[in-house]
Amino acid sequence: MLALIGGSGTGKSVLLKHIIGLAKPDKGKVLVDNQDISKLRRKALKRLKERFGVVFQGGALFDSLTVFENVAFPLREKTRMKALEIRETVFRELANVGLSGAENKYPAEISGGMKKRVALARCLVMQPEIILFDEPTTGLDPLIAKAIHNLIRSLQKNLHFTAIMVTHEIPEVFSFVDRVAMLYNGKIIAEGTPQEIQDSKNPIVHQFIHGELEGPISIK
């Protein structure tokens, strides 16, 4: 699991779009398993995209659909699963994220933390190899955010998917990810273990992770 950190507007979410093939770089390469995805033909790119899952910042749930229908949506749209198999898959993933019994509720009837779990369950039903998380705990209080982080880490260990998480949750993120990369002015300026990043001598990294007002990063 890798955390992608950096200030607002530095290109973190844009980088996720490049990784999944929703945007093409002006120059350079985007390599996934040694494949330059910017040069893949449509069918090959489609196959690659099927290996990805995305958990969006706001959850991106359909307000008019129940929790069950939200989680079942990609299965109905992208697979030929029978109704019973869809039901079993949805209930399994809802159980995995701690939402057994919530299947008939609508998004307006559940908490922010539960919405994040629904979005995660919807992603998991497609069994992705790589999951991109775009600030999955935005808007949550510290306790709920920590619970979501712990859930993501537990699922990642059990299901063995690769995870890339855009986050501003510092220093919390250092406690559960394997690697951290910092993006600044469109470039990765540091990458390493959480401890290596915390011990970094780079003044930009040091200022950012410690929230210091004085330093090379100008505060506007």
Secondary structure as UniProt FT lines:
FT   STRAND          2..5
FT   TURN            8..9
FT   HELIX           12..19
FT   TURN            20..21
FT   STRAND          31..32
FT   TURN            33..34
FT   STRAND          35..36
FT   HELIX           37..39
FT   HELIX           42..49
FT   TURN            50..51
FT   STRAND          52..55
FT   TURN            57..58
FT   TURN            63..64
FT   HELIX           67..78
FT   HELIX           83..96
FT   TURN            97..98
FT   TURN            100..101
FT   TURN            103..104
FT   HELIX           107..109
FT   HELIX           112..124
FT   TURN            125..126
FT   STRAND          130..134
FT   TURN            136..139
FT   HELIX           142..159
FT   STRAND          162..166
FT   TURN            170..171
FT   HELIX           172..175
FT   STRAND          179..184
FT   TURN            185..186
FT   STRAND          187..192
FT   HELIX           194..198
FT   HELIX           203..210
//
